[in-house]
Amino acid sequence: MGMFSESVDVVCTAAGQPLKLQWAGQHYTVCAEPVRWYERRQWWAEERRAPLGTGPGLVDHEIWRIQVRADPRSAGEPLTLDLTRHIGSGRWRLLRIHDALRPQTA
């Protein structure tokens, strides 16, 4: 599994779920139901203070695991990615690419 942080453009449904994304000049379509959870981040390493009432987005960050295909009609294995959305800015970042689930090339 590769882990890093790279900006991605994400189009969401009205409910806020990822639907499509653009990454590294390629367009992808979500091909399975996304899964969402929250993780604690080390905010004290990045922030000087934690202003009263700023827990969501400061303490926890939203993670989405999605499966995507470059061509939604493709019969190949989907690519599995973990994304995070910054609550304050709404910006998305790619966190992980799951190698074990990445399509194999010949």
Secondary structure as GFF3:
##gff-version 3
##sequence-region A 1 106
A	DSSP	beta_strand	2	12	.	.	.	ID=ss1
A	DSSP	beta_strand	18	23	.	.	.	ID=ss2
A	DSSP	beta_strand	26	30	.	.	.	ID=ss3
A	DSSP	beta_strand	35	40	.	.	.	ID=ss4
A	DSSP	alpha_helix	43	46	.	.	.	ID=ss5
A	DSSP	beta_strand	60	69	.	.	.	ID=ss6
A	DSSP	beta_strand	79	85	.	.	.	ID=ss7
A	DSSP	beta_strand	92	97	.	.	.	ID=ss8
A	DSSP	three_ten_helix	99	101	.	.	.	ID=ss9
###
